[in-house]
Amino acid sequence: MADALLSWFRQSLPAEIADLTEPYIAKLEQGDYQSLLEDDEATILFGHSEDSNVNDTRPSDFPTWSDFIFQRLGTLLADRSRPEKQAVFFCVGYAALLAFLQSNVTGPPLPFASAKALFPSGVAVDGQGAKHVQSALLGSLSMDGIAAYKLTPNIELLCLADAIMTCPPILKNFKAARWAKMRIAFLQQRLLSEVSSTLQEVIYDDLDLLADEVLGSESQSGLDQQTQTEFLLERATVQIHHGLDKLARSDLELAKQKRAFEYALTGLMGKRTKFQENDISQLLVLARSADGGADHADGDKDAANGESNGAASQPAKLDLNDDTLLESISFSGKTPDAANGGADTSLPPALQALDPANQPQLNPLDSTLLLSFASSITNTSPQDGLTREETLPYATRVLEGGSSNWQVYTQALLVRSRIEGHRSRTVERGLLQLQALVDQVIADTASPTEQDQSSTGATSFLPRPKESESAPASQRLRYIFQLATPTRWDLEAELAARWVQLGGLRSALEIYERLEMWAEAALCWAATEREDQAKKVVRRQLYHATNGGPDQAEGDVSEDETWRGQERSPPPVDAPRLYCILGDIDQSVEMYEKAWEVSGQRYARSQRSLGRYYLSKNDFVKAAGAYSKSLKVNQLNQSSWFALGCALLELTEYEKAVEAFSRCVQLDDTDAESWSNLAAALLRVEAPADAVEGAKAASTEDEDDDIPSKASFDPQKNRQDALKALKRAATLKRESHRIWENVLTVAASVSPPDYTSVLSAQKHIIDLRGPKDGERCIDTQILQLLAQHIISTSDRYDPEQPGLPRMFVKFMDENVVPLITSSPDLWQLVSKLALWRNKPSSALDAEEKAWRVVIAQPGWESDSEKKWEATVEATIRLCDSYESLGPRERTEGMGAGTLVEKGWNFKAKTAVRNVMGKGKSTWEGTDGWEKLVEKAEELKG
């Protein structure tokens, strides 16, 4: 089936225009972009042919060539004598976009030179003139001080596509043009070294408008399920790039439902190593396409040919060749449940019938969905080993089932190589596979001019595939927007980063230097503690030689040069980033401010770096100012809002801190620290002075007065909101006992107290701290408050009645009592609770333990009067308990019906004599001594 965008475009055309435009659309589907860019209408647009309407429009009158095209196109489209002209130019613009991707991402090489085809003849012939125009076009793609890759080939194709798709008549008359515009903006975003918030807003605005058009019901939108699925997959790819993984997985789930695609991550018994004797559970993905993997609708011959060719039309997949691990898991065909005597009923019937070692080929869209899902998982927790184990089966399923699309299979190899780069047994295959993919894309995207520069052409780790084993451009580009395959220089940079991880510094530097990625080369040197070399690499791009000037040839500079001459003018397009790297190395405020200045106060990273520097120096005023400036440029940076909130907390600007942390949780609602800090800020917000004055004024106003009062401040509302935030933080970070302690305190302080949250928080604290800290992790005062509430609201305890009382009793019996060792207050609480439960024997037992804890403490006999008084109070309390509980009948245990303590009077007298005997020499005559004497007389009577 054709690209969903083209299908939508074709469908939206009026009948009379559709017939005239069909040949152009057919060329797009066949990958004949050269014919479209050399069409008569295109040559008039480029200025290669004369047209009286635009003869006065010259390239020299505009700052960039794309502005010239934009103006010229508007003039041409003002002539409405040929209504199909807009559709033709749409096809030309889309052909330019696809040709750009073919030359930089997928291959095969373009059969034409784009500069000669697009630029005026005088510029195209002059090599330096063409480079000058291309440099200006690259500069126009910079956004928020972030530069595009300066060696991007054929940049004029992307700028042409942008000029056409943003032309108002085309954007207004073709709904599909907005989709193409969004694709161009996202591609521009990927060309930048960092995410631009300005571009991100443009992209998401277009996505929102497209969603209204595309995702309506089929009867409302007129679009089929295939188009909606491709849009969802593409939007998920955009969200993954911007780190919005939760939204991406939501779109992937919706796409799965629309395609009725069934897949499941499950376990089957099998062997993973060559020497494994017993089968154990192995992770795998079972998947089956609803259409059986076919994608031939509407005469998609490329997909059909790819499927019929099978493995011959796929890139080379390297074998593992490990002495321990098998090439693929050897499954026994049993589920873990079945091995234990049970039946696996969790899988759908269609998946249960699959042979795990020979699963059917998937539809390319379904394969793309699995790969996108794997990328979203990895992006969520890149350092989690378990996450990688969960991710690998998705890529393995696509590879072992094969794919009818060349580019989908290539993406699966890339995803697998990324995952395998973190495991010692597979790191070699992962690196070699990535190298093979790099060689493939270099060979497939190298223009004839680039190949002519070398007598041997582009080198390759593996033999280049024969033409019959390769794939045409139309098939490679078919799902490119859903896959978002990286450009060839991004892929090479990823290979260099992999070499750095493995210690191959020289190999990485060779790649970075060849790509002229000087910032990455400097970071590579800095990572190996060669800051001097890193600074030299960066300063060479920003400054002239120390004793030289602009006219000095680079070859005349010595190797010892430190590049401390005058600044280069104009500075390189990535100067803000380079200045920031110098600032990071030297911790130089001057370099950060220079980066901010060079970028025209648009490079947010420079202010973020300043903010981090000032935070490290505890200068919170300047730190808050720096982060505020960065957020004026990039309001979607969650880490900047978090840092600003922390600085505002230190400055006691609690209301502003609430706003900052609120923005944090809006951008990422899974950040536990942001939720916790939001709660801390809410708890510290105080009533403003005007609110207090407003409250006083409101009290004197007539009750019927409708004038709103300023007394809107509600501390309990803030506490309730803080509790909600803390509970959310605790849910996200269950292992943090500090967050649970805050939940406990705030839940007890709200009015009325949230006793359920109190109980839950205390239980989690015991689970986390109990094994190490014992009873010290128990907040006795709050537990006493909870017990008082339960006892006062319930006349008697009913163990059959569910609710808070039963939960609290179970908690005390199972969690608190086993931890008590030296806390008389806790034993007294246990006694009080036992008495409420009508268990006098247990209550008296707890009172005895509380007394023993007190008298076991050293120093009360002679050293501390405070301890002596506490011992006296505990002894009198014990005697009172003997007197009140001893004569009662037991209600629990084997002795039910007998007295709780038959000799309670003797035990009480013994306890008093014991304490008096040990304290007589020191405390005789004190108030405590007299209390004991009085109690002893009462017991005699």
ABEGO torsion letter per residue (X at the ends): XBBAAAAAAAAABBAAAAAAAAAAAAAAAAGBAAAAAABAAAAAAAGABBBAAAAABBAAABABAAAAAAAAAAAAAABAABAAAAAAAAAAAAAAAAAAAAAAAAOBBBABBAAAAABBAAAAABAAAAAAAAAAAAAAABBGGBBBBAABBGAAAAAAAAAAAABAAAAAABAAAAAAAAAAAAAAAAABABBBAAAAAAAAAAAAAAAAAAABBAAAAGBBAAAAAAAAAAAAAAAAAAGBAAAAAAAAAAAAAAAGBBBBBBBBBBBABAABABBBBBBBBBBBBAAGGBBABGGBAAAAAAAAAEAAABBBBBBAGBAABBABBBBAGBBAAAAAGBBBAABBAAAAABBAABBBBBBAAAAAAAAAAAAAAAAABAABAAAAAAAAAAAAAAAAAEBABAAAAAAAAAAAAAAAAABAAAAAAAAAAAAAAAAAAAAAABBAAAAAABAAEBBBABBBBBAAABBBAAAAAAAAAAAGBBBAAAAAAAAAAAAAAAGBAAAAAAAAAAAGBAAAAAAAAAAAGBAAAAAAAAAAAABBBAABBAABBAAABBAABAGABBBBOBBBAAAAAAAAAAAAAAGBAAAAAAAAAAAGGABAAAAAAAAAAAAAAGBAAAAAAAAAAAAAABAABAAAAAAAAAAAAAAGBAAAAAAAAAAAAAABAABAAAAAAAAAAAAABBBBAAAAAAAAAAAABBAABABBBABABBAAAAAAAAAAAAAAAAAABAABAAAAAAAAAAAAABOBBBAAAAAAAAAAAAAAAAAAAEAAABBAAAAAAAAAAAAAABABBBAABBEAAAAAAAAAAAAAAAABAABAAAAAAAAAAAAAAGBAAAAAAAAAAAAAAAAABBGAAAABAAAAAAAAAAAAAAAAAAAAAAABBBABEAABGBBABAAAAAAAAAAAAAAAAAAAAAABGBAAAAAAAAAAAAAAX
